[in-house]
Amino acid sequence: MKRKKTFGQIIITVMFIWSALLCHFEASSLKEEGDLSKAILYWFFGFTAIMGSLRFKIAELIYSLIEFKKKYKK
């Protein structure tokens, strides 16, 4: 399934990447201050933001796996 990228989707994807960067820098400063538990939490938030920015690629992968499974299920 091919989706047409709109300007809004591109902006949201960029914002996901930006928030992931902010989370990483905040986690790095928290780690330097010695608060490792909050740093790990911020890195998790950054990881989920990166996954959010890759949401369309993840959907394409899942759709192709479903099609592959249907094709070779016979």
MIPA-384740 format. One record per atom (N, C-alpha, C): residue in three letters; chain; y, x, z. Coordinates in steps of 0.2 Angstrom, whole numbers. Layout:
<recs>
res = ALA; chain = A; y = Y; x = X; z = Z .
...
</recs>
This chain:
<recs>
res = MET; chain = A; y = -6; x = 4; z = 0 .
res = MET; chain = A; y = 0; x = 0; z = 0 .
res = MET; chain = A; y = 6; x = 5; z = 0 .
res = LYS; chain = A; y = 10; x = 4; z = -5 .
res = LYS; chain = A; y = 16; x = 8; z = -6 .
res = LYS; chain = A; y = 22; x = 4; z = -3 .
res = ARG; chain = A; y = 26; x = 7; z = 1 .
res = ARG; chain = A; y = 32; x = 3; z = 4 .
res = ARG; chain = A; y = 38; x = 7; z = 1 .
res = LYS; chain = A; y = 43; x = 3; z = 0 .
res = LYS; chain = A; y = 50; x = 5; z = -2 .
res = LYS; chain = A; y = 53; x = 7; z = 4 .
res = LYS; chain = A; y = 56; x = 13; z = 4 .
res = LYS; chain = A; y = 60; x = 16; z = 10 .
res = LYS; chain = A; y = 67; x = 13; z = 9 .
res = THR; chain = A; y = 69; x = 10; z = 14 .
res = THR; chain = A; y = 76; x = 8; z = 15 .
res = THR; chain = A; y = 80; x = 13; z = 19 .
res = PHE; chain = A; y = 86; x = 12; z = 18 .
res = PHE; chain = A; y = 91; x = 16; z = 22 .
res = PHE; chain = A; y = 90; x = 16; z = 30 .
res = GLY; chain = A; y = 89; x = 10; z = 32 .
res = GLY; chain = A; y = 87; x = 8; z = 39 .
res = GLY; chain = A; y = 81; x = 12; z = 42 .
res = GLN; chain = A; y = 76; x = 12; z = 38 .
res = GLN; chain = A; y = 70; x = 15; z = 40 .
res = GLN; chain = A; y = 71; x = 23; z = 40 .
res = ILE; chain = A; y = 75; x = 26; z = 35 .
res = ILE; chain = A; y = 76; x = 33; z = 36 .
res = ILE; chain = A; y = 80; x = 35; z = 42 .
res = ILE; chain = A; y = 85; x = 30; z = 43 .
res = ILE; chain = A; y = 89; x = 32; z = 49 .
res = ILE; chain = A; y = 85; x = 31; z = 56 .
res = ILE; chain = A; y = 81; x = 26; z = 56 .
res = ILE; chain = A; y = 77; x = 26; z = 62 .
res = ILE; chain = A; y = 72; x = 32; z = 63 .
res = THR; chain = A; y = 69; x = 34; z = 57 .
res = THR; chain = A; y = 65; x = 40; z = 57 .
res = THR; chain = A; y = 69; x = 46; z = 60 .
res = VAL; chain = A; y = 75; x = 47; z = 57 .
res = VAL; chain = A; y = 79; x = 53; z = 59 .
res = VAL; chain = A; y = 80; x = 52; z = 67 .
res = MET; chain = A; y = 82; x = 46; z = 69 .
res = MET; chain = A; y = 83; x = 45; z = 76 .
res = MET; chain = A; y = 77; x = 47; z = 81 .
res = PHE; chain = A; y = 71; x = 45; z = 78 .
res = PHE; chain = A; y = 65; x = 47; z = 82 .
res = PHE; chain = A; y = 64; x = 54; z = 83 .
res = ILE; chain = A; y = 65; x = 58; z = 77 .
res = ILE; chain = A; y = 65; x = 65; z = 77 .
res = ILE; chain = A; y = 70; x = 68; z = 82 .
res = TRP; chain = A; y = 76; x = 65; z = 82 .
res = TRP; chain = A; y = 82; x = 68; z = 86 .
res = TRP; chain = A; y = 80; x = 67; z = 93 .
res = SER; chain = A; y = 77; x = 61; z = 95 .
res = SER; chain = A; y = 76; x = 59; z = 102 .
res = SER; chain = A; y = 70; x = 64; z = 104 .
res = ALA; chain = A; y = 65; x = 66; z = 100 .
res = ALA; chain = A; y = 60; x = 70; z = 101 .
res = ALA; chain = A; y = 63; x = 77; z = 103 .
res = LEU; chain = A; y = 68; x = 79; z = 99 .
res = LEU; chain = A; y = 71; x = 86; z = 101 .
res = LEU; chain = A; y = 75; x = 86; z = 107 .
res = LEU; chain = A; y = 78; x = 80; z = 109 .
res = LEU; chain = A; y = 82; x = 80; z = 115 .
res = LEU; chain = A; y = 77; x = 80; z = 121 .
res = CYS; chain = A; y = 71; x = 76; z = 120 .
res = CYS; chain = A; y = 66; x = 76; z = 125 .
res = CYS; chain = A; y = 63; x = 83; z = 126 .
res = HIS; chain = A; y = 62; x = 87; z = 121 .
res = HIS; chain = A; y = 59; x = 94; z = 122 .
res = HIS; chain = A; y = 64; x = 98; z = 125 .
res = PHE; chain = A; y = 71; x = 98; z = 124 .
res = PHE; chain = A; y = 76; x = 102; z = 127 .
res = PHE; chain = A; y = 76; x = 100; z = 134 .
res = GLU; chain = A; y = 76; x = 94; z = 136 .
res = GLU; chain = A; y = 77; x = 92; z = 143 .
res = GLU; chain = A; y = 70; x = 94; z = 147 .
res = ALA; chain = A; y = 65; x = 94; z = 143 .
res = ALA; chain = A; y = 58; x = 96; z = 147 .
res = ALA; chain = A; y = 59; x = 103; z = 148 .
res = SER; chain = A; y = 61; x = 107; z = 143 .
res = SER; chain = A; y = 62; x = 114; z = 144 .
res = SER; chain = A; y = 66; x = 116; z = 150 .
res = SER; chain = A; y = 72; x = 113; z = 151 .
res = SER; chain = A; y = 76; x = 114; z = 156 .
res = SER; chain = A; y = 73; x = 112; z = 163 .
res = LEU; chain = A; y = 70; x = 107; z = 163 .
res = LEU; chain = A; y = 66; x = 104; z = 169 .
res = LEU; chain = A; y = 61; x = 109; z = 171 .
res = LYS; chain = A; y = 57; x = 112; z = 166 .
res = LYS; chain = A; y = 52; x = 117; z = 168 .
res = LYS; chain = A; y = 55; x = 123; z = 171 .
res = GLU; chain = A; y = 61; x = 126; z = 168 .
res = GLU; chain = A; y = 64; x = 131; z = 171 .
res = GLU; chain = A; y = 67; x = 130; z = 178 .
res = GLU; chain = A; y = 68; x = 124; z = 179 .
res = GLU; chain = A; y = 71; x = 122; z = 186 .
res = GLU; chain = A; y = 65; x = 122; z = 191 .
res = GLY; chain = A; y = 59; x = 121; z = 188 .
res = GLY; chain = A; y = 53; x = 121; z = 193 .
res = GLY; chain = A; y = 50; x = 114; z = 193 .
res = ASP; chain = A; y = 52; x = 109; z = 190 .
res = ASP; chain = A; y = 50; x = 102; z = 190 .
res = ASP; chain = A; y = 45; x = 101; z = 184 .
res = LEU; chain = A; y = 39; x = 103; z = 185 .
res = LEU; chain = A; y = 34; x = 103; z = 180 .
res = LEU; chain = A; y = 32; x = 96; z = 178 .
res = SER; chain = A; y = 31; x = 92; z = 183 .
res = SER; chain = A; y = 29; x = 85; z = 182 .
res = SER; chain = A; y = 33; x = 81; z = 178 .
res = LYS; chain = A; y = 40; x = 82; z = 179 .
res = LYS; chain = A; y = 45; x = 78; z = 175 .
res = LYS; chain = A; y = 45; x = 81; z = 168 .
res = ALA; chain = A; y = 44; x = 88; z = 167 .
res = ALA; chain = A; y = 44; x = 91; z = 161 .
res = ALA; chain = A; y = 38; x = 89; z = 157 .
res = ILE; chain = A; y = 32; x = 88; z = 159 .
res = ILE; chain = A; y = 27; x = 86; z = 156 .
res = ILE; chain = A; y = 28; x = 79; z = 153 .
res = LEU; chain = A; y = 31; x = 75; z = 158 .
res = LEU; chain = A; y = 32; x = 68; z = 156 .
res = LEU; chain = A; y = 37; x = 67; z = 150 .
res = TYR; chain = A; y = 42; x = 72; z = 150 .
res = TYR; chain = A; y = 47; x = 72; z = 144 .
res = TYR; chain = A; y = 44; x = 74; z = 138 .
res = TRP; chain = A; y = 39; x = 79; z = 139 .
res = TRP; chain = A; y = 36; x = 82; z = 133 .
res = TRP; chain = A; y = 31; x = 76; z = 130 .
res = PHE; chain = A; y = 28; x = 72; z = 134 .
res = PHE; chain = A; y = 24; x = 66; z = 132 .
res = PHE; chain = A; y = 29; x = 61; z = 128 .
res = PHE; chain = A; y = 35; x = 60; z = 131 .
res = PHE; chain = A; y = 40; x = 56; z = 127 .
res = PHE; chain = A; y = 42; x = 59; z = 121 .
res = GLY; chain = A; y = 42; x = 65; z = 120 .
res = GLY; chain = A; y = 44; x = 68; z = 114 .
res = GLY; chain = A; y = 38; x = 68; z = 109 .
res = PHE; chain = A; y = 32; x = 68; z = 111 .
res = PHE; chain = A; y = 26; x = 67; z = 107 .
res = PHE; chain = A; y = 26; x = 60; z = 104 .
res = THR; chain = A; y = 27; x = 55; z = 108 .
res = THR; chain = A; y = 27; x = 49; z = 106 .
res = THR; chain = A; y = 33; x = 47; z = 101 .
res = ALA; chain = A; y = 38; x = 50; z = 102 .
res = ALA; chain = A; y = 44; x = 50; z = 97 .
res = ALA; chain = A; y = 42; x = 53; z = 90 .
res = ILE; chain = A; y = 39; x = 58; z = 90 .
res = ILE; chain = A; y = 36; x = 61; z = 84 .
res = ILE; chain = A; y = 31; x = 57; z = 81 .
res = MET; chain = A; y = 27; x = 54; z = 85 .
res = MET; chain = A; y = 22; x = 49; z = 82 .
res = MET; chain = A; y = 25; x = 43; z = 79 .
res = GLY; chain = A; y = 31; x = 41; z = 82 .
res = GLY; chain = A; y = 35; x = 35; z = 79 .
res = GLY; chain = A; y = 38; x = 37; z = 73 .
res = SER; chain = A; y = 40; x = 44; z = 72 .
res = SER; chain = A; y = 43; x = 46; z = 66 .
res = SER; chain = A; y = 38; x = 46; z = 60 .
res = LEU; chain = A; y = 32; x = 47; z = 62 .
res = LEU; chain = A; y = 26; x = 47; z = 57 .
res = LEU; chain = A; y = 23; x = 41; z = 56 .
res = ARG; chain = A; y = 26; x = 35; z = 58 .
res = ARG; chain = A; y = 22; x = 29; z = 58 .
res = ARG; chain = A; y = 20; x = 27; z = 52 .
res = PHE; chain = A; y = 24; x = 28; z = 46 .
res = PHE; chain = A; y = 22; x = 26; z = 40 .
res = PHE; chain = A; y = 16; x = 30; z = 37 .
res = LYS; chain = A; y = 16; x = 36; z = 38 .
res = LYS; chain = A; y = 11; x = 41; z = 36 .
res = LYS; chain = A; y = 4; x = 39; z = 40 .
res = ILE; chain = A; y = 5; x = 37; z = 46 .
res = ILE; chain = A; y = -1; x = 35; z = 50 .
res = ILE; chain = A; y = -4; x = 29; z = 48 .
res = ALA; chain = A; y = 0; x = 24; z = 46 .
res = ALA; chain = A; y = -2; x = 18; z = 43 .
res = ALA; chain = A; y = -5; x = 19; z = 36 .
res = GLU; chain = A; y = -3; x = 24; z = 32 .
res = GLU; chain = A; y = -6; x = 25; z = 26 .
res = GLU; chain = A; y = -13; x = 28; z = 27 .
res = LEU; chain = A; y = -13; x = 33; z = 32 .
res = LEU; chain = A; y = -20; x = 36; z = 33 .
res = LEU; chain = A; y = -25; x = 30; z = 36 .
res = ILE; chain = A; y = -23; x = 26; z = 40 .
res = ILE; chain = A; y = -27; x = 21; z = 42 .
res = ILE; chain = A; y = -29; x = 16; z = 36 .
res = TYR; chain = A; y = -25; x = 14; z = 32 .
res = TYR; chain = A; y = -26; x = 10; z = 26 .
res = TYR; chain = A; y = -31; x = 13; z = 22 .
res = SER; chain = A; y = -30; x = 20; z = 21 .
res = SER; chain = A; y = -35; x = 23; z = 16 .
res = SER; chain = A; y = -42; x = 24; z = 19 .
res = LEU; chain = A; y = -42; x = 25; z = 26 .
res = LEU; chain = A; y = -49; x = 25; z = 29 .
res = LEU; chain = A; y = -52; x = 19; z = 29 .
res = ILE; chain = A; y = -49; x = 13; z = 30 .
res = ILE; chain = A; y = -52; x = 6; z = 29 .
res = ILE; chain = A; y = -54; x = 5; z = 22 .
res = GLU; chain = A; y = -50; x = 7; z = 17 .
res = GLU; chain = A; y = -53; x = 7; z = 10 .
res = GLU; chain = A; y = -59; x = 11; z = 9 .
res = PHE; chain = A; y = -59; x = 17; z = 11 .
res = PHE; chain = A; y = -64; x = 22; z = 11 .
res = PHE; chain = A; y = -71; x = 18; z = 14 .
res = LYS; chain = A; y = -70; x = 16; z = 20 .
res = LYS; chain = A; y = -75; x = 12; z = 23 .
res = LYS; chain = A; y = -78; x = 6; z = 19 .
res = LYS; chain = A; y = -74; x = 2; z = 16 .
res = LYS; chain = A; y = -76; x = -3; z = 12 .
res = LYS; chain = A; y = -79; x = -1; z = 6 .
res = LYS; chain = A; y = -77; x = 4; z = 3 .
res = LYS; chain = A; y = -80; x = 7; z = -3 .
res = LYS; chain = A; y = -87; x = 9; z = -3 .
res = TYR; chain = A; y = -88; x = 13; z = 3 .
res = TYR; chain = A; y = -94; x = 16; z = 4 .
res = TYR; chain = A; y = -99; x = 12; z = 9 .
res = LYS; chain = A; y = -97; x = 6; z = 11 .
res = LYS; chain = A; y = -101; x = 2; z = 15 .
res = LYS; chain = A; y = -107; x = -1; z = 12 .
res = LYS; chain = A; y = -107; x = -2; z = 5 .
res = LYS; chain = A; y = -112; x = -5; z = 2 .
res = LYS; chain = A; y = -118; x = -2; z = 2 .
</recs>
